[in-house]
Amino acid sequence: MIKGIAASNGIVIGKAFVVNDSKLELPRYAISPDEKDQELARLHQAMTKTQAQLTGIRDSLAAKAGDEEAAIFDAHLMILEDPMLADTITERIIQGSNAEAAVYDAGETYASMFDVMEDDYMRGRGADVRDISNRWVNNLLGVETETLAHLREAAVVFAHDLAPSDTAQMDRNKVLAFVTEIGGRTSHSTIMARSLEIPAVVGVGHFGAISSGDTVIVDGGNGLVVVNPSPEVLADYQERKLKFDQRKAQLQELKDLPAQALDGKTFELAANIGTPNDVDAALAYGAHGVGLYRTEFLYMDRTDMPSEQEQYLAYRKVLEAFGREPVIIRTLDIGGDKELTYLKMDKELNPFLGNRAIRLCLANPEMFKAQLRAILRAGVTGNPWIMLPMVAIPEEVRQTKELLRQVEAELEAEGAEFTRDYKLGIMIEIPSAAVQADHFAQEVDFFSIGTNDLIQYTCAVDRMNQNVSYLYDPFNPAVLRLIEYVISSGHKYGKFVGMCGEMAGEPLAAPLLMAMGLDEFSMSASSIPPVKAVIRSLDTYRCRELWDQAKKYTDGKQIRQLLETELKDIL
C-alpha cells in the first residue's frame, strides 16, 4: 500500500498506465553577435506557437469543465506574455545564450520564486511556470508535446508529475484517476482534477515497481494506492466504491436544502473563492454567499498595480451573482511569502511576522484607499462585507475606519455612486486578536476565524515542515478553547462569527463548531455537501454533549477519535 496526499476524492479500481518520464536533453551553446537576431526570431516564433496551444487548451477545457477551470490558462497566457519574463529571456540571448537554454533558465528562475513560498497555493504556481517554459522549449526544438488525451483504454495514470496542461487535456472517460510522486492539494493540476471529478493521490514519493497493466486501487479521499490487491482487499474496495457512489448521489440531493440541524437550528454555509470565475462552482454546490473572497489574484502575476476600475469590475461581478447574500471581501493579504514586484517591500528576516496584510496596507494608504473605493463603488450591486486580515491590535481597525471615512467623503464629493451600507470585520488569525476578541467585538461588525494561521501561531508550528507537522492539529485543545472564546465574545456583543479556514470544511469538526454556536462555515465549494450532511444529521444538544466530553481531553487525537466514533455512520 502506498500513502500520499489526498488530492481529489473518489475510489477507482483499474489498470495502471505508467507515463515515461524520460527527460529531453536541453541543448546549450553560445551564439555569436551575428546570430542574435535570428535567435530572437526563433524565440518569438515558438512563443506564438505556444500561445496558440495554450489558447486551444483553454477553449477545450472551457467546453469540458466550464470557464472557471479554463481561466487557469488565461493566467498561463499572462505569464507567457509577462514583460519581466520576456525581458529576462531576451537579455540572456543578447548575452550569448541559445534560445532553448534562455527560456529554460529564465523559467526556472521565475518558478523558484514561487517554490520557496510557504502558502500552498502560491507555491503551486511554480509548476505552472515550468509547464509554460517546457512547452516553449519543446516548440523551439520542434518536439511535439505528448498528452494523455488519446489513451487507448481507460486506466489509472502514474507519473512523476503532471503539468496543468496534462490534466486539462485528459479524457475523463479514459483517465480513471492519477497518482504522482510529487505535488500538493493546491497545484492547478489537482484543482482541475477535483473540478473534473477525477480521483487523485499526489506526493507519494517514489511509487516503486509499478508496471503498466497492473491492477490498482486509488482511494483519493484517504490518499491511498493499492497495487495488485489480494482478492479480499479487492472485494472490500468494491463494496467501498459502491457505498461512495451512493453517498455522492445522496449528497448532491442536499444542494437546495438548508444546513439545518435536527432541532431546527440553521447555519450558513458559504464559499471561499479566489476569483470571479469561482462563482459558478460556489452556486452549483449551494453556497449562501461568500465567506472569503481573496483579492490577491488581482495583484499577482503582473508588473503594475491594478487600477481602481479593474478592481471595481471584479468585485461587482461577484456581488451581483450573490444578490443580497453577504460577500466577505478580504482586503489585500500580501507579504510574507507573497511579494509584488512593483511594490517596494523591504527584505525581512522573518517576513511571515513582518510587514504584511493589514500592516502593509496601512503603510501604503493610497494603495489601500483605491481598494476600499472599488469595494464601496461595487457595493451598490450587492451586500459587501469588508474583512481585514492579520489584525493584531484594535488601532489597526480604527485606522481603517478613518480611511473609510476619507474614501466616503471623496466619493461623495466626486458625485460617484457608492454604498454606505457595508459591514467591517476582521479575520481572527493571530492569538492576540483571539484573546482580545471581547475588545475587538466592540470595534467591528463581524469576525471570521482564519484557522490556518491561528493554528500555526497558537502551536508555534510551520505546517509545511514535515518534521513538526504532527503538531499542526485543529483539534488541539488550546485551539478549540480560543475558537470557543472568539465565538462567545462575538455573540456577547451581538456580532456575527464565521470561520473561513480549512477547519470550516472539515466535516469531523462540524459538531464542535455547532456546539460553540458558529454562525457561518465558509469553505471550498466542493466541501459544502459533506459538511451540510453532518449538520443535518445532528441536533445541537448532542453536539454540546460531545463538546463537554471533548473538553475533558488533553490531546487532539482523543478528540478526533471521539468525533470519528460519533460520525462513523454519517461520513
C-alpha positions as CSV (number, residue, x, y, z in Angstrom):
1,M,0.0,0.0,0.0
2,I,1.3,3.5,-1.0
3,K,0.4,6.5,1.1
4,G,0.3,10.0,-0.4
5,I,-1.7,13.3,-0.2
6,A,-5.5,13.0,-0.7
7,A,-5.9,15.4,-3.6
8,S,-9.2,14.5,-5.2
9,N,-11.9,12.3,-3.6
10,G,-13.2,9.1,-5.1
11,I,-12.5,5.4,-5.3
12,V,-11.3,3.8,-8.6
13,I,-10.3,0.2,-9.4
14,G,-8.5,-0.2,-12.8
15,K,-5.3,-0.9,-14.7
16,A,-2.2,1.2,-14.3
17,F,-0.7,3.3,-17.1
18,V,2.9,4.4,-16.3
19,V,4.0,7.6,-18.0
20,N,7.5,7.5,-19.4
21,D,9.3,10.5,-17.8
22,S,12.4,10.4,-19.9
23,K,13.9,13.9,-20.0
24,L,14.6,15.7,-23.2
25,E,18.3,16.8,-23.3
26,L,18.4,20.5,-23.3
27,P,20.9,22.0,-25.8
28,R,23.3,24.6,-24.5
29,Y,25.6,26.5,-26.8
30,A,26.9,30.1,-27.3
31,I,25.7,32.2,-30.2
32,S,27.7,34.8,-31.9
33,P,26.6,38.5,-32.1
34,D,25.6,37.9,-35.8
35,E,23.2,35.1,-34.8
36,K,21.2,37.1,-32.1
37,D,18.6,38.5,-34.4
38,Q,17.9,35.0,-35.9
39,E,17.8,33.5,-32.4
40,L,15.3,36.2,-31.2
41,A,13.2,35.4,-34.3
42,R,13.1,31.7,-33.4
43,L,12.1,32.7,-29.8
44,H,9.1,34.8,-31.0
45,Q,8.0,32.2,-33.5
46,A,8.0,29.5,-30.8
47,M,6.2,31.9,-28.4
48,T,3.4,32.4,-31.0
49,K,3.0,28.7,-31.3
50,T,2.9,28.3,-27.5
51,Q,0.2,31.0,-27.3
52,A,-1.9,29.1,-29.9
53,Q,-1.5,25.8,-28.0
54,L,-2.5,27.3,-24.6
55,T,-5.4,29.1,-26.2
56,G,-6.6,25.8,-27.7
57,I,-6.2,24.0,-24.3
58,R,-8.2,26.8,-22.6
59,D,-11.0,26.7,-25.1
60,S,-11.2,22.9,-24.9
61,L,-11.2,22.9,-21.1
62,A,-14.0,25.6,-21.1
63,A,-16.1,23.2,-23.2
64,K,-15.4,20.3,-20.8
65,A,-15.4,21.9,-17.4
66,G,-16.5,25.5,-17.7
67,D,-15.0,28.9,-17.7
68,E,-13.8,28.7,-14.1
69,E,-11.3,26.0,-14.8
70,A,-10.4,27.4,-18.2
71,A,-9.4,30.7,-16.5
72,I,-6.3,28.9,-15.3
73,F,-4.9,29.0,-18.8
74,D,-5.8,32.7,-19.1
75,A,-3.3,33.1,-16.2
76,H,-0.8,30.9,-18.2
77,L,-1.1,33.2,-21.2
78,M,-0.5,36.2,-18.9
79,I,2.7,34.5,-17.6
80,L,3.8,33.7,-21.1
81,E,3.3,37.4,-22.1
82,D,4.8,38.8,-18.8
83,P,7.3,41.5,-19.8
84,M,9.6,40.6,-16.9
85,L,9.9,37.0,-18.2
86,A,10.3,38.1,-21.8
87,D,13.0,40.7,-20.9
88,T,14.9,38.1,-18.9
89,I,14.9,35.7,-21.8
90,T,15.9,38.4,-24.3
91,E,18.7,39.6,-22.1
92,R,20.1,36.1,-21.9
93,I,20.1,35.7,-25.6
94,I,21.8,39.1,-26.1
95,Q,24.4,37.9,-23.7
96,G,25.1,34.9,-26.0
97,S,22.8,32.1,-24.8
98,N,20.8,30.0,-27.2
99,A,17.0,30.4,-27.1
100,E,16.2,27.0,-25.6
101,A,18.6,27.5,-22.6
102,A,17.5,31.1,-22.2
103,V,13.8,30.1,-21.9
104,Y,14.5,27.2,-19.6
105,D,16.8,29.1,-17.3
106,A,14.5,32.1,-17.1
107,G,11.6,29.8,-16.4
108,E,13.5,28.1,-13.6
109,T,14.4,31.5,-12.1
110,Y,10.8,32.6,-12.2
111,A,9.4,29.3,-10.9
112,S,11.9,29.3,-8.0
113,M,10.4,32.5,-6.7
114,F,7.2,30.5,-6.1
115,D,8.9,27.3,-4.9
116,V,10.1,29.0,-1.6
117,M,6.7,30.4,-0.7
118,E,5.0,28.9,2.3
119,D,1.5,29.4,1.0
120,D,0.4,26.1,-0.6
121,Y,-1.5,27.8,-3.4
122,M,1.3,30.2,-4.4
123,R,4.0,27.5,-4.2
124,G,2.0,25.5,-6.7
125,R,2.3,28.3,-9.3
126,G,5.9,27.2,-9.8
127,A,4.6,24.1,-11.6
128,D,2.6,26.4,-13.9
129,V,5.6,28.4,-14.9
130,R,7.6,25.2,-15.7
131,D,4.7,23.9,-17.7
132,I,4.8,27.1,-19.9
133,S,8.6,27.2,-20.2
134,N,8.8,23.4,-21.1
135,R,6.2,23.8,-23.8
136,W,8.1,26.8,-25.2
137,V,11.4,24.9,-25.2
138,N,9.7,21.9,-27.0
139,N,8.3,24.3,-29.6
140,L,11.8,25.7,-30.1
141,L,13.1,22.2,-30.6
142,G,10.2,21.2,-32.9
143,V,9.2,18.4,-30.5
144,E,5.6,17.5,-30.2
145,T,4.4,17.6,-26.6
146,E,2.9,14.2,-25.6
147,T,-0.5,14.3,-23.9
148,L,-2.8,11.9,-22.2
149,A,-5.7,12.9,-24.4
150,H,-5.5,9.8,-26.5
151,L,-5.1,6.8,-24.2
152,R,-6.1,3.6,-25.9
153,E,-8.1,2.3,-23.0
154,A,-9.3,3.5,-19.6
155,A,-6.5,3.5,-17.0
156,V,-5.1,5.0,-13.8
157,V,-2.2,7.3,-14.8
158,F,1.1,7.1,-12.8
159,A,3.6,9.9,-13.4
160,H,6.4,11.7,-11.6
161,D,4.4,14.9,-12.0
162,L,1.6,16.2,-14.2
163,A,1.6,19.7,-15.6
164,P,-1.7,21.6,-15.6
165,S,-1.9,21.3,-19.4
166,D,-1.6,17.5,-19.0
167,T,-4.6,17.4,-16.6
168,A,-6.6,19.8,-18.8
169,Q,-6.3,17.6,-21.8
170,M,-7.3,14.4,-20.0
171,D,-10.2,12.4,-21.4
172,R,-12.4,11.8,-18.4
173,N,-13.6,8.6,-20.0
174,K,-10.1,7.2,-20.2
175,V,-8.2,8.7,-17.2
176,L,-9.9,7.0,-14.3
177,A,-7.6,8.5,-11.7
178,F,-4.0,9.7,-11.4
179,V,-1.1,9.3,-9.0
180,T,2.0,11.4,-8.9
181,E,5.3,11.2,-7.0
182,I,5.3,15.0,-6.2
183,G,2.7,17.7,-5.9
184,G,0.2,19.0,-3.4
185,R,-3.5,19.7,-2.9
186,T,-3.3,23.3,-4.2
187,S,-1.5,22.7,-7.5
188,H,-3.5,23.6,-10.6
189,S,-3.4,20.0,-11.7
190,T,-5.1,18.8,-8.5
191,I,-7.6,21.7,-8.5
192,M,-8.6,20.7,-12.0
193,A,-8.8,17.1,-11.0
194,R,-11.3,18.0,-8.4
195,S,-13.3,20.1,-10.9
196,L,-13.2,17.3,-13.4
197,E,-14.1,14.8,-10.6
198,I,-11.0,12.7,-11.4
199,P,-9.7,10.9,-8.2
200,A,-6.1,11.7,-7.4
201,V,-3.4,10.9,-4.9
202,V,-0.2,13.1,-5.1
203,G,3.1,13.5,-3.3
204,V,3.6,9.7,-2.8
205,G,7.4,9.9,-3.2
206,H,8.8,7.1,-5.4
207,F,5.9,4.8,-6.2
208,G,8.2,1.8,-6.8
209,A,8.0,-1.1,-9.2
210,I,4.6,-0.4,-10.9
211,S,4.1,-1.6,-14.4
212,S,1.5,-0.6,-17.0
213,G,-1.3,-3.2,-16.8
214,D,-1.0,-3.8,-13.0
215,T,-4.4,-3.8,-11.2
216,V,-4.5,-0.8,-8.8
217,I,-6.9,0.8,-6.4
218,V,-6.9,4.5,-5.9
219,D,-8.6,5.8,-2.7
220,G,-8.4,9.6,-3.4
221,G,-10.2,10.5,-0.1
222,N,-7.7,8.8,2.1
223,G,-4.6,9.3,-0.1
224,L,-4.0,5.6,-0.6
225,V,-2.9,3.4,-3.5
226,V,-3.0,-0.4,-3.5
227,V,-1.1,-2.3,-6.2
228,N,-2.2,-5.8,-7.3
229,P,-4.5,-6.1,-4.3
230,S,-5.4,-9.5,-2.8
231,P,-8.9,-10.9,-3.6
232,E,-10.0,-9.9,0.0
233,V,-8.8,-6.3,-0.4
234,L,-10.3,-6.0,-3.9
235,A,-13.7,-7.2,-2.6
236,D,-13.5,-4.8,0.3
237,Y,-12.8,-1.8,-2.0
238,Q,-15.5,-2.8,-4.5
239,E,-18.0,-2.6,-1.6
240,R,-16.5,0.8,-0.5
241,K,-16.7,2.1,-4.0
242,L,-20.4,1.2,-4.2
243,K,-21.1,3.0,-1.0
244,F,-19.1,6.0,-2.0
245,D,-21.0,6.3,-5.3
246,Q,-24.3,6.0,-3.5
247,R,-23.2,8.6,-0.9
248,K,-22.1,11.0,-3.6
249,A,-25.6,10.8,-5.2
250,Q,-27.3,11.4,-1.8
251,L,-25.1,14.5,-1.1
252,Q,-26.0,16.0,-4.5
253,E,-29.6,15.9,-3.4
254,L,-28.8,18.3,-0.5
255,K,-27.9,21.2,-2.7
256,D,-31.2,23.2,-2.3
257,L,-31.8,22.1,1.3
258,P,-30.9,24.3,4.3
259,A,-28.0,23.5,6.6
260,Q,-30.4,22.8,9.4
261,A,-29.8,20.6,12.5
262,L,-32.4,18.1,13.6
263,D,-33.6,20.6,16.3
264,G,-34.2,23.3,13.8
265,K,-31.0,25.4,14.4
266,T,-29.8,26.7,11.0
267,F,-26.2,27.5,10.0
268,E,-24.9,29.5,7.0
269,L,-22.7,27.6,4.5
270,A,-20.7,29.9,2.3
271,A,-17.8,29.5,-0.2
272,N,-14.2,30.6,-0.2
273,I,-13.3,32.0,-3.7
274,G,-10.2,33.3,-5.3
275,T,-11.5,35.0,-8.5
276,P,-14.9,35.8,-10.0
277,N,-14.6,32.7,-12.1
278,D,-15.2,30.6,-8.9
279,V,-18.7,31.9,-8.6
280,D,-20.4,29.3,-10.8
281,A,-19.0,26.4,-8.7
282,A,-20.0,28.1,-5.4
283,L,-23.6,28.5,-6.6
284,A,-23.7,24.9,-8.1
285,Y,-22.8,23.5,-4.6
286,G,-25.4,25.6,-2.9
287,A,-23.3,28.3,-1.2
288,H,-25.2,31.0,0.5
289,G,-22.8,33.9,0.0
290,V,-19.0,34.2,0.0
291,G,-17.3,33.8,3.4
292,L,-13.8,34.7,1.9
293,Y,-13.1,36.5,-1.3
294,R,-9.3,36.5,-1.7
295,T,-8.4,39.6,-3.7
296,E,-4.7,38.8,-4.2
297,F,-5.4,37.4,-7.7
298,L,-5.9,41.0,-8.9
299,Y,-2.4,42.0,-7.8
300,M,-0.3,38.9,-8.5
301,D,1.4,37.8,-11.8
302,R,1.6,41.3,-13.2
303,T,4.0,44.2,-13.4
304,D,1.8,47.1,-12.2
305,M,-0.8,47.9,-9.6
306,P,-4.4,47.0,-10.7
307,S,-6.5,50.1,-11.3
308,E,-9.5,51.0,-9.2
309,Q,-11.7,50.3,-12.1
310,E,-10.3,46.9,-12.7
311,Q,-10.9,46.0,-9.0
312,Y,-14.4,47.5,-9.1
313,L,-15.4,45.3,-12.1
314,A,-14.1,42.1,-10.3
315,Y,-15.9,42.9,-7.1
316,R,-19.1,43.9,-8.8
317,K,-19.3,40.6,-10.7
318,V,-19.3,38.6,-7.5
319,L,-21.6,40.9,-5.6
320,E,-24.1,40.8,-8.5
321,A,-24.0,37.0,-8.6
322,F,-25.0,36.6,-4.9
323,G,-27.6,39.4,-4.7
324,R,-28.4,40.1,-1.1
325,E,-26.3,37.2,0.2
326,P,-23.2,38.5,2.1
327,V,-19.9,38.6,0.1
328,I,-17.0,39.0,2.5
329,I,-14.2,40.7,0.6
330,R,-10.8,40.3,2.3
331,T,-8.6,43.3,1.7
332,L,-5.2,42.7,0.2
333,D,-3.3,40.0,2.1
334,I,0.1,40.3,0.6
335,G,3.6,40.0,2.1
336,G,5.2,37.1,3.9
337,D,5.5,34.5,1.1
338,K,3.6,36.7,-1.5
339,E,5.5,39.6,-2.9
340,L,4.6,42.2,-5.6
341,T,7.5,43.1,-7.9
342,Y,6.1,46.5,-8.5
343,L,5.7,47.4,-4.8
344,K,8.8,48.3,-2.8
345,M,8.9,45.8,0.0
346,D,12.0,45.6,2.3
347,K,13.7,42.3,2.8
348,E,12.9,41.0,6.3
349,L,14.5,38.3,8.4
350,N,11.0,36.8,9.2
351,P,8.5,38.1,6.6
352,F,5.7,36.0,8.0
353,L,5.8,38.0,11.1
354,G,6.7,41.2,9.3
355,N,5.1,44.0,7.2
356,R,2.2,42.1,5.6
357,A,-1.5,42.2,5.1
358,I,-3.3,45.0,7.0
359,R,0.1,46.3,8.2
360,L,1.3,46.7,4.6
361,C,-2.0,48.3,3.5
362,L,-1.9,50.9,6.3
363,A,1.7,51.6,5.4
364,N,0.6,52.3,1.8
365,P,-2.7,54.3,2.3
366,E,-3.2,55.4,-1.3
367,M,-3.0,51.7,-2.5
368,F,-5.4,50.7,0.3
369,K,-7.8,53.5,-0.4
370,A,-8.0,52.5,-4.1
371,Q,-9.2,49.1,-3.0
372,L,-11.7,50.5,-0.5
373,R,-13.0,52.9,-3.1
374,A,-13.5,50.0,-5.5
375,I,-15.4,47.9,-2.9
376,L,-17.7,50.7,-1.9
377,R,-18.5,51.6,-5.6
378,A,-19.2,47.9,-6.4
379,G,-21.2,47.5,-3.2
380,V,-24.3,49.2,-4.7
381,T,-24.9,46.0,-6.6
382,G,-24.9,43.6,-3.6
383,N,-24.1,43.1,0.1
384,P,-20.4,43.8,0.7
385,W,-18.7,42.9,4.0
386,I,-15.1,44.2,4.3
387,M,-12.7,41.9,6.2
388,L,-9.2,43.0,7.4
389,P,-6.5,40.2,7.5
390,M,-3.8,39.7,10.1
391,V,-5.2,42.2,12.6
392,A,-3.3,42.2,15.8
393,I,-4.4,45.3,17.7
394,P,-7.6,47.5,17.7
395,E,-5.7,50.5,16.4
396,E,-5.4,48.8,13.0
397,V,-9.2,48.7,12.9
398,R,-9.5,52.4,13.9
399,Q,-7.0,53.5,11.3
400,T,-9.0,51.6,8.6
401,K,-12.2,53.3,9.8
402,E,-10.6,56.7,9.3
403,L,-9.5,55.7,5.8
404,L,-13.1,54.6,5.0
405,R,-14.4,57.9,6.2
406,Q,-12.0,59.7,3.9
407,V,-13.0,57.4,1.0
408,E,-16.7,58.0,1.5
409,A,-16.1,61.8,1.7
410,E,-14.0,61.7,-1.6
411,L,-16.6,59.6,-3.4
412,E,-19.4,61.9,-2.3
413,A,-17.5,65.0,-3.4
414,E,-17.0,63.4,-6.8
415,G,-20.6,62.6,-7.2
416,A,-19.8,58.9,-7.5
417,E,-22.4,56.2,-6.8
418,F,-21.3,54.1,-3.8
419,T,-22.7,52.3,-0.7
420,R,-22.5,53.2,2.9
421,D,-24.4,50.0,3.7
422,Y,-21.5,47.7,4.4
423,K,-20.1,45.8,7.3
424,L,-16.5,45.9,8.6
425,G,-14.9,42.9,10.3
426,I,-11.6,41.2,10.9
427,M,-10.1,37.8,10.4
428,I,-9.2,36.3,13.7
429,E,-5.9,34.5,12.9
430,I,-3.5,35.9,15.5
431,P,-3.7,34.7,19.1
432,S,-3.5,38.2,20.4
433,A,-6.7,39.1,18.5
434,A,-8.4,35.9,19.7
435,V,-7.6,36.7,23.3
436,Q,-8.8,40.3,22.9
437,A,-11.9,39.2,21.0
438,D,-14.2,40.9,23.6
439,H,-12.4,44.2,22.9
440,F,-12.5,43.8,19.1
441,A,-16.2,42.9,19.2
442,Q,-16.9,46.5,20.3
443,E,-15.0,47.8,17.2
444,V,-16.3,45.7,14.3
445,D,-19.4,44.2,12.9
446,F,-18.3,40.6,12.5
447,F,-15.4,38.1,13.0
448,S,-14.2,35.4,10.6
449,I,-11.9,32.9,12.2
450,G,-8.9,32.0,9.9
451,T,-7.9,28.7,11.4
452,N,-4.9,28.0,9.1
453,D,-2.8,30.7,10.7
454,L,-4.5,30.6,14.1
455,I,-3.4,27.0,14.5
456,Q,0.2,27.8,13.3
457,Y,0.7,30.7,15.6
458,T,-1.0,29.1,18.6
459,C,1.0,25.9,18.3
460,A,4.2,27.6,17.0
461,V,4.4,25.2,14.2
462,D,5.1,25.5,10.5
463,R,2.5,23.2,8.9
464,M,4.7,22.8,5.8
465,N,7.6,21.4,7.8
466,Q,7.1,17.7,7.8
467,N,9.4,17.3,10.9
468,V,6.9,19.1,13.1
469,S,3.6,18.9,11.1
470,Y,2.2,16.5,13.7
471,L,1.8,19.5,15.9
472,Y,-0.5,21.2,13.4
473,D,-3.8,20.0,14.7
474,P,-7.2,21.8,14.5
475,F,-8.4,19.6,17.4
476,N,-5.6,20.8,19.7
477,P,-7.5,21.7,22.9
478,A,-5.8,25.2,23.1
479,V,-7.0,26.0,19.6
480,L,-10.5,24.8,20.4
481,R,-10.7,26.9,23.5
482,L,-9.6,30.0,21.6
483,I,-12.2,29.4,18.9
484,E,-14.9,29.0,21.6
485,Y,-13.8,32.2,23.3
486,V,-13.9,34.2,20.0
487,I,-17.4,32.9,19.2
488,S,-18.8,33.6,22.7
489,S,-17.1,37.1,22.8
490,G,-18.6,38.0,19.4
491,H,-22.1,36.8,20.5
492,K,-21.9,38.7,23.8
493,Y,-21.9,41.9,21.8
494,G,-24.4,40.6,19.2
495,K,-21.8,40.1,16.4
496,F,-21.8,37.6,13.6
497,V,-19.0,35.0,13.8
498,G,-17.9,32.9,10.9
499,M,-15.0,30.7,10.0
500,C,-13.1,30.7,6.7
501,G,-10.1,28.4,7.4
502,E,-9.7,24.8,6.3
503,M,-11.3,23.6,9.6
504,A,-14.7,25.0,8.5
505,G,-14.7,22.5,5.6
506,E,-13.7,19.5,7.8
507,P,-16.9,17.5,8.4
508,L,-15.4,16.0,11.6
509,A,-15.1,19.4,13.2
510,A,-18.7,20.4,12.5
511,P,-20.3,19.0,15.7
512,L,-17.9,21.0,17.9
513,L,-18.4,24.2,15.9
514,M,-22.2,23.7,16.0
515,A,-21.9,23.3,19.8
516,M,-19.9,26.5,20.1
517,G,-22.6,28.4,18.1
518,L,-20.6,29.3,15.0
519,D,-22.9,31.3,12.7
520,E,-21.2,30.6,9.3
521,F,-19.0,27.9,7.9
522,S,-17.1,29.0,4.7
523,M,-15.1,26.5,2.7
524,S,-14.2,25.4,-0.8
525,A,-17.3,24.8,-2.8
526,S,-17.0,21.1,-3.1
527,S,-16.8,20.7,0.7
528,I,-20.2,22.1,1.3
529,P,-22.3,18.9,0.7
530,P,-20.5,16.7,3.2
531,V,-20.5,19.4,5.9
532,K,-24.2,20.1,5.3
533,A,-24.9,16.3,5.6
534,V,-23.3,16.3,9.1
535,I,-25.2,19.3,10.2
536,R,-28.5,17.9,9.0
537,S,-27.8,14.6,10.8
538,L,-27.3,16.0,14.4
539,D,-29.0,18.1,16.9
540,T,-27.2,20.9,18.8
541,Y,-28.0,19.3,22.2
542,R,-26.0,16.2,21.2
543,C,-23.2,18.5,19.8
544,R,-22.9,20.3,23.2
545,E,-22.6,16.9,24.9
546,L,-19.8,16.0,22.6
547,W,-18.1,19.3,23.2
548,D,-18.4,18.9,27.0
549,Q,-16.8,15.5,26.6
550,A,-14.0,16.8,24.4
551,K,-13.1,19.5,27.0
552,K,-12.0,16.7,29.3
553,Y,-9.3,15.6,26.9
554,T,-5.8,16.9,26.8
555,D,-4.9,15.5,23.4
556,G,-6.3,16.4,20.0
557,K,-6.0,12.7,19.0
558,Q,-8.5,11.8,21.7
559,I,-10.9,14.4,20.5
560,R,-10.6,13.3,16.9
561,Q,-11.3,9.7,17.9
562,L,-14.4,10.8,19.8
563,L,-15.8,12.5,16.8
564,E,-14.9,9.7,14.4
565,T,-16.8,7.3,16.6
566,E,-19.8,9.6,16.7
567,L,-19.9,10.2,13.0
568,K,-18.9,6.8,11.7
569,D,-22.4,6.2,10.3
570,I,-22.7,9.7,8.7
571,L,-19.3,10.1,7.0
